[in-house]
Amino acid sequence: MQFFYLNLKPNLMSYLEKITECHKMVGEGKMLEAFEKFYHDDVVMVEATGEVRKGKDANRKFEKQWLSGIKETHDGGVLSINANEEAATTSVESWIDLTFQDGNRMKMEEVAIQKWKDGKIIHERFYYNMPG
C-alpha cells in the first residue's frame, strides 16, 4: 500500500491550518487582526455582485466600513473548511446572523474561495445570496 504525503517544509503551517486560524480569529471578533496577518498586500477581493477591490488598503477600508455598519452579531459559524495544498487554494463555507446599525437583521450565508501566494491570501472570491 502506498501513501501520499504532502511535501511541506518543516515548521510551516499548511494552508488548511492558516485558513482555520484565520477564521478562528474572525469568530473571536478579531476580523481586522486576521486580515492584517493573513492577507497579501496585493490581495484582490471579488464580491458575489462582481465588485472587485484591489490591494490591501482598499480592502482594509471596505472591511472597516463593513464592521462599522454592524450593531450586533447574534450568532455565526463555519460549516466547512477545505484546502488543496498543491494548488494553494482554500475554501470556507460560513454564516452569520447580525443586526445592522439601521436595525435590519440578516442571516448571511457564504462560500469564500482563497488563493494563496507567499503564505498569504492573494485572491478571494465570495459567493452568497443576500436576502431581499
A tleap script that builds the chain and sets N, CA, C and O, in Angstrom:
source leaprc.protein.ff14SB
mol = sequence {
  NMET GLN PHE PHE TYR LEU ASN LEU LYS PRO
  ASN LEU MET SER TYR LEU GLU LYS ILE THR
  GLU CYS HIE LYS MET VAL GLY GLU GLY LYS
  MET LEU GLU ALA PHE GLU LYS PHE TYR HIE
  ASP ASP VAL VAL MET VAL GLU ALA THR GLY
  GLU VAL ARG LYS GLY LYS ASP ALA ASN ARG
  LYS PHE GLU LYS GLN TRP LEU SER GLY ILE
  LYS GLU THR HIE ASP GLY GLY VAL LEU SER
  ILE ASN ALA ASN GLU GLU ALA ALA THR THR
  SER VAL GLU SER TRP ILE ASP LEU THR PHE
  GLN ASP GLY ASN ARG MET LYS MET GLU GLU
  VAL ALA ILE GLN LYS TRP LYS ASP GLY LYS
  ILE ILE HIE GLU ARG PHE TYR TYR ASN MET
  PRO CGLY
}
set mol.1.N position { 0.847 -1.172 0.000 }
set mol.1.CA position { 0.000 0.000 0.000 }
set mol.1.C position { 0.892 1.235 0.000 }
set mol.1.O position { 1.832 1.335 0.789 }
set mol.2.N position { 0.588 2.172 -0.893 }
set mol.2.CA position { 1.348 3.407 -0.959 }
set mol.2.C position { 0.544 4.529 -0.326 }
set mol.2.O position { -0.683 4.565 -0.424 }
set mol.3.N position { 1.241 5.430 0.315 }
set mol.3.CA position { 0.608 6.601 0.917 }
set mol.3.C position { 1.151 7.843 0.246 }
set mol.3.O position { 2.324 7.904 -0.123 }
set mol.4.N position { 0.296 8.825 0.091 }
set mol.4.CA position { 0.694 10.104 -0.475 }
set mol.4.C position { 0.906 11.080 0.668 }
set mol.4.O position { 0.009 11.299 1.482 }
set mol.5.N position { 2.077 11.658 0.726 }
set mol.5.CA position { 2.388 12.640 1.763 }
set mol.5.C position { 2.670 13.976 1.094 }
set mol.5.O position { 3.367 14.041 0.082 }
set mol.6.N position { 2.133 15.018 1.655 }
set mol.6.CA position { 2.421 16.352 1.138 }
set mol.6.C position { 3.850 16.726 1.482 }
set mol.6.O position { 4.318 16.463 2.590 }
set mol.7.N position { 4.520 17.319 0.564 }
set mol.7.CA position { 5.905 17.729 0.774 }
set mol.7.C position { 5.925 19.140 1.360 }
set mol.7.O position { 6.244 20.107 0.667 }
set mol.8.N position { 5.583 19.242 2.634 }
set mol.8.CA position { 5.581 20.536 3.312 }
set mol.8.C position { 6.906 20.750 4.016 }
set mol.8.O position { 7.490 19.819 4.570 }
set mol.9.N position { 7.367 21.974 3.986 }
set mol.9.CA position { 8.612 22.284 4.681 }
set mol.9.C position { 8.349 22.259 6.185 }
set mol.9.O position { 7.282 22.688 6.624 }
set mol.10.N position { 9.288 21.772 6.977 }
set mol.10.CA position { 9.101 21.718 8.425 }
set mol.10.C position { 8.825 23.104 9.007 }
set mol.10.O position { 9.343 24.107 8.517 }
set mol.11.N position { 8.018 23.147 10.037 }
set mol.11.CA position { 7.702 24.359 10.790 }
set mol.11.C position { 6.878 25.382 10.012 }
set mol.11.O position { 6.718 26.514 10.470 }
set mol.12.N position { 6.357 25.012 8.858 }
set mol.12.CA position { 5.476 25.904 8.120 }
set mol.12.C position { 4.048 25.406 8.281 }
set mol.12.O position { 3.784 24.204 8.247 }
set mol.13.N position { 3.143 26.341 8.454 }
set mol.13.CA position { 1.742 25.969 8.570 }
set mol.13.C position { 1.202 25.604 7.191 }
set mol.13.O position { 1.558 26.227 6.191 }
set mol.14.N position { 0.349 24.601 7.146 }
set mol.14.CA position { -0.325 24.270 5.897 }
set mol.14.C position { -1.376 25.343 5.610 }
set mol.14.O position { -1.718 26.136 6.487 }
set mol.15.N position { -1.875 25.362 4.395 }
set mol.15.CA position { -2.935 26.313 4.057 }
set mol.15.C position { -4.191 26.018 4.875 }
set mol.15.O position { -4.903 26.938 5.276 }
set mol.16.N position { -4.458 24.750 5.118 }
set mol.16.CA position { -5.614 24.392 5.940 }
set mol.16.C position { -5.462 24.945 7.356 }
set mol.16.O position { -6.422 25.461 7.928 }
set mol.17.N position { -4.269 24.839 7.917 }
set mol.17.CA position { -4.026 25.391 9.257 }
set mol.17.C position { -4.162 26.917 9.253 }
set mol.17.O position { -4.719 27.499 10.184 }
set mol.18.N position { -3.652 27.555 8.204 }
set mol.18.CA position { -3.718 29.020 8.134 }
set mol.18.C position { -5.156 29.509 8.034 }
set mol.18.O position { -5.551 30.419 8.763 }
set mol.19.N position { -5.946 28.914 7.136 }
set mol.19.CA position { -7.313 29.397 6.963 }
set mol.19.C position { -8.161 29.050 8.192 }
set mol.19.O position { -9.094 29.781 8.525 }
set mol.20.N position { -7.849 27.960 8.854 }
set mol.20.CA position { -8.555 27.614 10.087 }
set mol.20.C position { -8.252 28.633 11.171 }
set mol.20.O position { -9.162 29.085 11.866 }
set mol.21.N position { -6.981 29.004 11.325 }
set mol.21.CA position { -6.609 30.024 12.311 }
set mol.21.C position { -7.242 31.370 11.966 }
set mol.21.O position { -7.720 32.084 12.849 }
set mol.22.N position { -7.243 31.708 10.691 }
set mol.22.CA position { -7.840 32.969 10.243 }
set mol.22.C position { -9.300 33.043 10.671 }
set mol.22.O position { -9.732 34.052 11.229 }
set mol.23.N position { -10.056 31.991 10.417 }
set mol.23.CA position { -11.481 32.019 10.760 }
set mol.23.C position { -11.737 31.846 12.254 }
set mol.23.O position { -12.785 32.252 12.756 }
set mol.24.N position { -10.800 31.256 12.953 }
set mol.24.CA position { -10.907 31.223 14.417 }
set mol.24.C position { -10.807 32.651 14.957 }
set mol.24.O position { -11.567 33.046 15.841 }
set mol.25.N position { -9.857 33.421 14.411 }
set mol.25.CA position { -9.693 34.814 14.831 }
set mol.25.C position { -10.943 35.627 14.497 }
set mol.25.O position { -11.392 36.435 15.310 }
set mol.26.N position { -11.506 35.417 13.307 }
set mol.26.CA position { -12.728 36.126 12.917 }
set mol.26.C position { -13.847 35.802 13.902 }
set mol.26.O position { -14.583 36.694 14.324 }
set mol.27.N position { -13.977 34.527 14.267 }
set mol.27.CA position { -15.001 34.105 15.226 }
set mol.27.C position { -14.810 34.703 16.607 }
set mol.27.O position { -15.762 34.813 17.379 }
set mol.28.N position { -13.578 35.090 16.922 }
set mol.28.CA position { -13.273 35.727 18.211 }
set mol.28.C position { -13.413 37.255 18.133 }
set mol.28.O position { -13.061 37.963 19.076 }
set mol.29.N position { -13.925 37.753 17.009 }
set mol.29.CA position { -14.087 39.195 16.854 }
set mol.29.C position { -12.823 39.915 16.426 }
set mol.29.O position { -12.740 41.137 16.552 }
set mol.30.N position { -11.839 39.188 15.923 }
set mol.30.CA position { -10.562 39.770 15.514 }
set mol.30.C position { -10.432 39.801 13.989 }
set mol.30.O position { -9.412 39.398 13.431 }
set mol.31.N position { -11.479 40.286 13.333 }
set mol.31.CA position { -11.511 40.287 11.877 }
set mol.31.C position { -10.378 41.110 11.275 }
set mol.31.O position { -9.711 40.659 10.343 }
set mol.32.N position { -10.157 42.310 11.799 }
set mol.32.CA position { -9.099 43.161 11.235 }
set mol.32.C position { -7.710 42.593 11.516 }
set mol.32.O position { -6.814 42.699 10.678 }
set mol.33.N position { -7.530 41.996 12.683 }
set mol.33.CA position { -6.243 41.375 13.005 }
set mol.33.C position { -5.969 40.198 12.069 }
set mol.33.O position { -4.841 40.014 11.612 }
set mol.34.N position { -7.006 39.400 11.786 }
set mol.34.CA position { -6.870 38.273 10.856 }
set mol.34.C position { -6.547 38.785 9.458 }
set mol.34.O position { -5.725 38.208 8.747 }
set mol.35.N position { -7.206 39.878 9.074 }
set mol.35.CA position { -6.946 40.480 7.769 }
set mol.35.C position { -5.478 40.892 7.655 }
set mol.35.O position { -4.829 40.601 6.650 }
set mol.36.N position { -4.959 41.559 8.665 }
set mol.36.CA position { -3.568 42.008 8.635 }
set mol.36.C position { -2.590 40.835 8.588 }
set mol.36.O position { -1.565 40.903 7.910 }
set mol.37.N position { -2.904 39.780 9.296 }
set mol.37.CA position { -1.992 38.636 9.404 }
set mol.37.C position { -1.995 37.745 8.163 }
set mol.37.O position { -0.948 37.236 7.763 }
set mol.38.N position { -3.168 37.553 7.552 }
set mol.38.CA position { -3.288 36.514 6.531 }
set mol.38.C position { -3.484 37.015 5.102 }
set mol.38.O position { -3.521 36.203 4.177 }
set mol.39.N position { -3.612 38.325 4.892 }
set mol.39.CA position { -3.872 38.824 3.542 }
set mol.39.C position { -2.652 39.517 2.956 }
set mol.39.O position { -1.979 40.299 3.627 }
set mol.40.N position { -2.385 39.219 1.711 }
set mol.40.CA position { -1.253 39.747 0.952 }
set mol.40.C position { -1.478 41.240 0.647 }
set mol.40.O position { -2.620 41.681 0.520 }
set mol.41.N position { -0.410 41.998 0.532 }
set mol.41.CA position { -0.509 43.426 0.200 }
set mol.41.C position { -1.211 43.657 -1.148 }
set mol.41.O position { -1.858 44.685 -1.347 }
set mol.42.N position { -1.079 42.704 -2.060 }
set mol.42.CA position { -1.672 42.834 -3.400 }
set mol.42.C position { -2.987 42.065 -3.546 }
set mol.42.O position { -3.389 41.725 -4.659 }
set mol.43.N position { -3.651 41.794 -2.431 }
set mol.43.CA position { -4.872 40.993 -2.467 }
set mol.43.C position { -5.942 41.624 -3.368 }
set mol.43.O position { -6.114 42.842 -3.417 }
set mol.44.N position { -6.644 40.744 -4.071 }
set mol.44.CA position { -7.799 41.131 -4.878 }
set mol.44.C position { -8.994 40.386 -4.292 }
set mol.44.O position { -8.951 39.167 -4.132 }
set mol.45.N position { -10.058 41.119 -3.972 }
set mol.45.CA position { -11.270 40.509 -3.436 }
set mol.45.C position { -12.414 40.774 -4.400 }
set mol.45.O position { -12.587 41.889 -4.893 }
set mol.46.N position { -13.198 39.722 -4.664 }
set mol.46.CA position { -14.293 39.810 -5.620 }
set mol.46.C position { -15.589 39.420 -4.914 }
set mol.46.O position { -15.722 38.301 -4.419 }
set mol.47.N position { -16.537 40.345 -4.872 }
set mol.47.CA position { -17.835 40.087 -4.260 }
set mol.47.C position { -18.709 39.270 -5.213 }
set mol.47.O position { -18.423 39.188 -6.407 }
set mol.48.N position { -19.769 38.672 -4.682 }
set mol.48.CA position { -20.714 37.917 -5.499 }
set mol.48.C position { -21.373 38.801 -6.550 }
set mol.48.O position { -21.822 38.313 -7.587 }
set mol.49.N position { -21.430 40.095 -6.282 }
set mol.49.CA position { -22.010 41.068 -7.217 }
set mol.49.C position { -21.100 41.345 -8.404 }
set mol.49.O position { -21.528 41.944 -9.391 }
set mol.50.N position { -19.836 40.907 -8.311 }
set mol.50.CA position { -18.855 41.188 -9.350 }
set mol.50.C position { -17.949 42.353 -9.011 }
set mol.50.O position { -16.965 42.598 -9.708 }
set mol.51.N position { -18.278 43.089 -7.926 }
set mol.51.CA position { -17.431 44.201 -7.498 }
set mol.51.C position { -16.034 43.674 -7.160 }
set mol.51.O position { -15.895 42.668 -6.464 }
set mol.52.N position { -15.012 44.354 -7.653 }
set mol.52.CA position { -13.626 43.951 -7.434 }
set mol.52.C position { -12.910 45.050 -6.654 }
set mol.52.O position { -12.988 46.230 -6.997 }
set mol.53.N position { -12.207 44.633 -5.592 }
set mol.53.CA position { -11.383 45.570 -4.829 }
set mol.53.C position { -9.942 45.067 -4.901 }
set mol.53.O position { -9.670 43.898 -4.625 }
set mol.54.N position { -9.027 45.954 -5.272 }
set mol.54.CA position { -7.628 45.575 -5.443 }
set mol.54.C position { -6.764 46.248 -4.397 }
set mol.54.O position { -6.894 47.447 -4.149 }
set mol.55.N position { -5.881 45.473 -3.783 }
set mol.55.CA position { -4.916 45.994 -2.830 }
set mol.55.C position { -5.403 45.914 -1.391 }
set mol.55.O position { -6.601 45.953 -1.111 }
set mol.56.N position { -4.453 45.802 -0.506 }
set mol.56.CA position { -4.773 45.656 0.921 }
set mol.56.C position { -5.414 46.919 1.489 }
set mol.56.O position { -6.316 46.833 2.322 }
set mol.57.N position { -4.959 48.086 1.048 }
set mol.57.CA position { -5.519 49.341 1.573 }
set mol.57.C position { -7.005 49.470 1.234 }
set mol.57.O position { -7.808 49.797 2.107 }
set mol.58.N position { -7.378 49.219 -0.019 }
set mol.58.CA position { -8.782 49.320 -0.435 }
set mol.58.C position { -9.641 48.298 0.306 }
set mol.58.O position { -10.768 48.598 0.700 }
set mol.59.N position { -9.109 47.097 0.492 }
set mol.59.CA position { -9.873 46.058 1.178 }
set mol.59.C position { -9.958 46.310 2.679 }
set mol.59.O position { -10.968 45.986 3.304 }
set mol.60.N position { -8.919 46.878 3.257 }
set mol.60.CA position { -8.952 47.246 4.679 }
set mol.60.C position { -10.040 48.292 4.917 }
set mol.60.O position { -10.816 48.191 5.867 }
set mol.61.N position { -10.087 49.295 4.043 }
set mol.61.CA position { -11.101 50.345 4.142 }
set mol.61.C position { -12.506 49.738 4.062 }
set mol.61.O position { -13.390 50.107 4.834 }
set mol.62.N position { -12.706 48.805 3.125 }
set mol.62.CA position { -14.005 48.145 2.980 }
set mol.62.C position { -14.359 47.359 4.240 }
set mol.62.O position { -15.491 47.437 4.719 }
set mol.63.N position { -13.405 46.606 4.780 }
set mol.63.CA position { -13.657 45.798 5.982 }
set mol.63.C position { -14.042 46.687 7.165 }
set mol.63.O position { -14.966 46.366 7.912 }
set mol.64.N position { -13.334 47.800 7.332 }
set mol.64.CA position { -13.651 48.730 8.427 }
set mol.64.C position { -15.053 49.310 8.256 }
set mol.64.O position { -15.801 49.439 9.226 }
set mol.65.N position { -15.402 49.659 7.021 }
set mol.65.CA position { -16.738 50.198 6.745 }
set mol.65.C position { -17.809 49.141 7.028 }
set mol.65.O position { -18.844 49.448 7.620 }
set mol.66.N position { -17.563 47.911 6.612 }
set mol.66.CA position { -18.497 46.795 6.864 }
set mol.66.C position { -18.704 46.621 8.368 }
set mol.66.O position { -19.840 46.527 8.833 }
set mol.67.N position { -17.623 46.578 9.116 }
set mol.67.CA position { -17.715 46.377 10.572 }
set mol.67.C position { -18.436 47.538 11.256 }
set mol.67.O position { -19.169 47.322 12.222 }
set mol.68.N position { -18.241 48.758 10.774 }
set mol.68.CA position { -18.884 49.913 11.406 }
set mol.68.C position { -20.400 49.897 11.199 }
set mol.68.O position { -21.134 50.546 11.944 }
set mol.69.N position { -20.867 49.165 10.198 }
set mol.69.CA position { -22.296 49.073 9.937 }
set mol.69.C position { -23.019 48.029 10.770 }
set mol.69.O position { -24.246 47.939 10.731 }
set mol.70.N position { -22.257 47.235 11.529 }
set mol.70.CA position { -22.852 46.163 12.329 }
set mol.70.C position { -23.120 46.656 13.744 }
set mol.70.O position { -22.225 47.154 14.427 }
set mol.71.N position { -24.361 46.509 14.166 }
set mol.71.CA position { -24.746 46.884 15.528 }
set mol.71.C position { -24.543 45.720 16.486 }
set mol.71.O position { -24.033 45.899 17.592 }
set mol.72.N position { -24.950 44.506 16.049 }
set mol.72.CA position { -24.872 43.346 16.942 }
set mol.72.C position { -24.729 42.064 16.126 }
set mol.72.O position { -25.401 41.887 15.111 }
set mol.73.N position { -23.854 41.180 16.575 }
set mol.73.CA position { -23.731 39.849 15.989 }
set mol.73.C position { -24.403 38.874 16.931 }
set mol.73.O position { -24.046 38.778 18.105 }
set mol.74.N position { -25.386 38.146 16.402 }
set mol.74.CA position { -26.160 37.222 17.233 }
set mol.74.C position { -25.547 35.824 17.266 }
set mol.74.O position { -25.506 35.179 18.314 }
set mol.75.N position { -25.075 35.368 16.120 }
set mol.75.CA position { -24.515 34.023 16.036 }
set mol.75.C position { -23.810 33.893 14.694 }
set mol.75.O position { -23.931 34.761 13.829 }
set mol.76.N position { -23.092 32.830 14.534 }
set mol.76.CA position { -22.404 32.572 13.275 }
set mol.76.C position { -21.537 31.344 13.416 }
set mol.76.O position { -21.363 30.813 14.512 }
set mol.77.N position { -21.001 30.901 12.312 }
set mol.77.CA position { -20.144 29.741 12.390 }
set mol.77.C position { -19.593 29.342 11.042 }
set mol.77.O position { -19.977 29.873 10.000 }
set mol.78.N position { -18.690 28.401 11.094 }
set mol.78.CA position { -18.070 27.837 9.905 }
set mol.78.C position { -18.624 26.427 9.738 }
set mol.78.O position { -18.556 25.606 10.653 }
set mol.79.N position { -19.173 26.159 8.553 }
set mol.79.CA position { -19.735 24.846 8.272 }
set mol.79.C position { -18.680 23.899 7.704 }
set mol.79.O position { -18.694 22.702 7.993 }
set mol.80.N position { -17.768 24.435 6.899 }
set mol.80.CA position { -16.691 23.598 6.366 }
set mol.80.C position { -15.504 24.463 5.955 }
set mol.80.O position { -15.649 25.615 5.548 }
set mol.81.N position { -14.336 23.860 6.079 }
set mol.81.CA position { -13.089 24.470 5.616 }
set mol.81.C position { -12.339 23.382 4.860 }
set mol.81.O position { -12.200 22.257 5.338 }
set mol.82.N position { -11.858 23.738 3.669 }
set mol.82.CA position { -11.144 22.772 2.837 }
set mol.82.C position { -9.894 23.416 2.263 }
set mol.82.O position { -9.804 24.637 2.137 }
set mol.83.N position { -8.928 22.567 1.918 }
set mol.83.CA position { -7.698 23.075 1.312 }
set mol.83.C position { -7.175 22.103 0.271 }
set mol.83.O position { -7.229 20.886 0.449 }
set mol.84.N position { -6.672 22.656 -0.805 }
set mol.84.CA position { -5.903 21.921 -1.789 }
set mol.84.C position { -4.485 22.461 -1.657 }
set mol.84.O position { -4.153 23.508 -2.213 }
set mol.85.N position { -3.665 21.744 -0.923 }
set mol.85.CA position { -2.315 22.223 -0.597 }
set mol.85.C position { -1.465 22.417 -1.849 }
set mol.85.O position { -0.718 23.391 -1.942 }
set mol.86.N position { -1.570 21.504 -2.810 }
set mol.86.CA position { -0.759 21.612 -4.021 }
set mol.86.C position { -1.141 22.823 -4.857 }
set mol.86.O position { -0.275 23.456 -5.462 }
set mol.87.N position { -2.431 23.154 -4.897 }
set mol.87.CA position { -2.907 24.286 -5.694 }
set mol.87.C position { -2.919 25.591 -4.896 }
set mol.87.O position { -3.272 26.640 -5.435 }
set mol.88.N position { -2.535 25.534 -3.617 }
set mol.88.CA position { -2.509 26.722 -2.747 }
set mol.88.C position { -3.871 27.422 -2.745 }
set mol.88.O position { -3.965 28.640 -2.896 }
set mol.89.N position { -4.923 26.613 -2.570 }
set mol.89.CA position { -6.294 27.121 -2.593 }
set mol.89.C position { -7.064 26.575 -1.396 }
set mol.89.O position { -6.944 25.401 -1.046 }
set mol.90.N position { -7.858 27.449 -0.773 }
set mol.90.CA position { -8.705 27.031 0.341 }
set mol.90.C position { -10.131 27.511 0.081 }
set mol.90.O position { -10.371 28.383 -0.754 }
set mol.91.N position { -11.075 26.914 0.822 }
set mol.91.CA position { -12.468 27.360 0.735 }
set mol.91.C position { -13.098 27.278 2.116 }
set mol.91.O position { -12.769 26.410 2.925 }
set mol.92.N position { -14.011 28.207 2.361 }
set mol.92.CA position { -14.691 28.283 3.654 }
set mol.92.C position { -16.176 28.507 3.398 }
set mol.92.O position { -16.558 29.413 2.657 }
set mol.93.N position { -17.010 27.673 4.017 }
set mol.93.CA position { -18.457 27.874 3.998 }
set mol.93.C position { -18.845 28.347 5.390 }
set mol.93.O position { -18.586 27.660 6.378 }
set mol.94.N position { -19.470 29.530 5.470 }
set mol.94.CA position { -19.781 30.109 6.776 }
set mol.94.C position { -21.121 30.835 6.745 }
set mol.94.O position { -21.730 31.020 5.692 }
set mol.95.N position { -21.554 31.236 7.929 }
set mol.95.CA position { -22.796 32.001 8.057 }
set mol.95.C position { -22.690 32.942 9.244 }
set mol.95.O position { -21.900 32.727 10.163 }
set mol.96.N position { -23.501 33.988 9.204 }
set mol.96.CA position { -23.536 34.941 10.309 }
set mol.96.C position { -24.945 35.529 10.399 }
set mol.96.O position { -25.590 35.801 9.387 }
set mol.97.N position { -25.399 35.716 11.626 }
set mol.97.CA position { -26.694 36.338 11.914 }
set mol.97.C position { -26.378 37.642 12.631 }
set mol.97.O position { -25.809 37.636 13.723 }
set mol.98.N position { -26.751 38.767 12.010 }
set mol.98.CA position { -26.378 40.050 12.595 }
set mol.98.C position { -27.463 41.095 12.399 }
set mol.98.O position { -28.358 40.953 11.566 }
set mol.99.N position { -27.348 42.146 13.195 }
set mol.99.CA position { -28.216 43.313 13.066 }
set mol.99.C position { -27.344 44.504 12.704 }
set mol.99.O position { -26.308 44.751 13.320 }
set mol.100.N position { -27.793 45.241 11.684 }
set mol.100.CA position { -27.067 46.422 11.245 }
set mol.100.C position { -27.457 47.635 12.081 }
set mol.100.O position { -28.438 47.599 12.824 }
set mol.101.N position { -26.688 48.696 11.954 }
set mol.101.CA position { -26.945 49.930 12.692 }
set mol.101.C position { -28.348 50.475 12.422 }
set mol.101.O position { -28.935 51.119 13.292 }
set mol.102.N position { -28.894 50.226 11.230 }
set mol.102.CA position { -30.234 50.720 10.885 }
set mol.102.C position { -31.357 49.846 11.448 }
set mol.102.O position { -32.535 50.126 11.227 }
set mol.103.N position { -30.987 48.780 12.183 }
set mol.103.CA position { -31.983 47.917 12.802 }
set mol.103.C position { -32.356 46.687 11.990 }
set mol.103.O position { -33.018 45.790 12.513 }
set mol.104.N position { -31.955 46.620 10.737 }
set mol.104.CA position { -32.251 45.446 9.917 }
set mol.104.C position { -31.415 44.256 10.371 }
set mol.104.O position { -30.206 44.370 10.567 }
set mol.105.N position { -32.082 43.104 10.536 }
set mol.105.CA position { -31.400 41.875 10.923 }
set mol.105.C position { -31.314 40.963 9.706 }
set mol.105.O position { -32.250 40.889 8.909 }
set mol.106.N position { -30.193 40.273 9.568 }
set mol.106.CA position { -29.970 39.438 8.402 }
set mol.106.C position { -29.142 38.213 8.776 }
set mol.106.O position { -28.213 38.293 9.580 }
set mol.107.N position { -29.493 37.094 8.184 }
set mol.107.CA position { -28.650 35.901 8.254 }
set mol.107.C position { -28.003 35.753 6.885 }
set mol.107.O position { -28.687 35.586 5.876 }
set mol.108.N position { -26.676 35.816 6.863 }
set mol.108.CA position { -25.932 35.743 5.615 }
set mol.108.C position { -25.167 34.427 5.576 }
set mol.108.O position { -24.498 34.052 6.538 }
set mol.109.N position { -25.275 33.738 4.453 }
set mol.109.CA position { -24.516 32.504 4.230 }
set mol.109.C position { -23.601 32.745 3.035 }
set mol.109.O position { -24.014 33.344 2.042 }
set mol.110.N position { -22.356 32.277 3.132 }
set mol.110.CA position { -21.436 32.497 2.021 }
set mol.110.C position { -20.414 31.385 1.924 }
set mol.110.O position { -20.130 30.670 2.885 }
set mol.111.N position { -19.873 31.271 0.722 }
set mol.111.CA position { -18.718 30.432 0.463 }
set mol.111.C position { -17.644 31.375 -0.058 }
set mol.111.O position { -17.909 32.199 -0.933 }
set mol.112.N position { -16.447 31.257 0.470 }
set mol.112.CA position { -15.319 32.074 0.027 }
set mol.112.C position { -14.204 31.142 -0.442 }
set mol.112.O position { -13.886 30.154 0.221 }
set mol.113.N position { -13.623 31.465 -1.575 }
set mol.113.CA position { -12.509 30.700 -2.136 }
set mol.113.C position { -11.276 31.592 -2.084 }
set mol.113.O position { -11.290 32.712 -2.593 }
set mol.114.N position { -10.210 31.091 -1.468 }
set mol.114.CA position { -8.973 31.862 -1.334 }
set mol.114.C position { -7.845 31.195 -2.120 }
set mol.114.O position { -7.683 29.974 -2.101 }
set mol.115.N position { -7.069 32.036 -2.812 }
set mol.115.CA position { -5.835 31.581 -3.461 }
set mol.115.C position { -4.686 32.237 -2.707 }
set mol.115.O position { -4.755 33.416 -2.358 }
set mol.116.N position { -3.632 31.470 -2.458 }
set mol.116.CA position { -2.527 31.918 -1.618 }
set mol.116.C position { -1.254 32.136 -2.426 }
set mol.116.O position { -0.995 31.445 -3.411 }
set mol.117.N position { -0.464 33.119 -1.983 }
set mol.117.CA position { 0.855 33.390 -2.564 }
set mol.117.C position { 1.746 33.914 -1.450 }
set mol.117.O position { 1.329 34.771 -0.671 }
set mol.118.N position { 2.945 33.416 -1.371 }
set mol.118.CA position { 3.901 33.850 -0.343 }
set mol.118.C position { 3.331 33.693 1.067 }
set mol.118.O position { 3.638 34.486 1.957 }
set mol.119.N position { 2.494 32.661 1.268 }
set mol.119.CA position { 1.947 32.376 2.588 }
set mol.119.C position { 0.768 33.250 2.995 }
set mol.119.O position { 0.327 33.202 4.144 }
set mol.120.N position { 0.249 34.057 2.052 }
set mol.120.CA position { -0.874 34.954 2.361 }
set mol.120.C position { -1.932 34.851 1.260 }
set mol.120.O position { -1.658 34.391 0.152 }
set mol.121.N position { -3.144 35.291 1.595 }
set mol.121.CA position { -4.229 35.259 0.621 }
set mol.121.C position { -4.010 36.374 -0.395 }
set mol.121.O position { -3.935 37.549 -0.037 }
set mol.122.N position { -3.908 35.989 -1.669 }
set mol.122.CA position { -3.677 36.937 -2.755 }
set mol.122.C position { -4.968 37.212 -3.531 }
set mol.122.O position { -5.099 38.253 -4.176 }
set mol.123.N position { -5.915 36.279 -3.466 }
set mol.123.CA position { -7.185 36.439 -4.187 }
set mol.123.C position { -8.279 35.740 -3.389 }
set mol.123.O position { -8.112 34.609 -2.934 }
set mol.124.N position { -9.406 36.443 -3.229 }
set mol.124.CA position { -10.537 35.842 -2.516 }
set mol.124.C position { -11.815 36.219 -3.257 }
set mol.124.O position { -12.052 37.382 -3.584 }
set mol.125.N position { -12.625 35.204 -3.509 }
set mol.125.CA position { -13.913 35.426 -4.174 }
set mol.125.C position { -15.019 34.908 -3.275 }
set mol.125.O position { -14.923 33.827 -2.695 }
set mol.126.N position { -16.078 35.712 -3.175 }
set mol.126.CA position { -17.211 35.377 -2.313 }
set mol.126.C position { -18.411 34.981 -3.157 }
set mol.126.O position { -18.688 35.581 -4.195 }
set mol.127.N position { -19.120 33.957 -2.689 }
set mol.127.CA position { -20.366 33.510 -3.297 }
set mol.127.C position { -21.437 33.545 -2.211 }
set mol.127.O position { -21.332 32.846 -1.204 }
set mol.128.N position { -22.457 34.354 -2.419 }
set mol.128.CA position { -23.537 34.450 -1.450 }
set mol.128.C position { -24.796 34.940 -2.144 }
set mol.128.O position { -24.764 35.457 -3.260 }
set mol.129.N position { -25.901 34.759 -1.442 }
set mol.129.CA position { -27.185 35.246 -1.919 }
set mol.129.C position { -27.770 36.088 -0.809 }
set mol.129.O position { -28.197 35.561 0.219 }
set mol.130.N position { -27.793 37.394 -1.010 }
set mol.130.CA position { -28.297 38.319 0.013 }
set mol.130.C position { -29.816 38.251 0.052 }
set mol.130.O position { -30.462 38.316 -0.994 }
set mol.131.N position { -30.394 38.123 1.235 }
set mol.131.CA position { -31.853 38.148 1.342 }
set mol.131.C position { -32.396 39.485 0.825 }
set mol.131.O position { -31.802 40.539 1.050 }
set mol.132.N position { -33.528 39.420 0.132 }
set mol.132.CA position { -34.120 40.622 -0.438 }
set mol.132.C position { -34.849 41.367 0.564 }
set mol.132.O position { -35.418 42.416 0.261 }
savepdb mol mol.pdb
quit
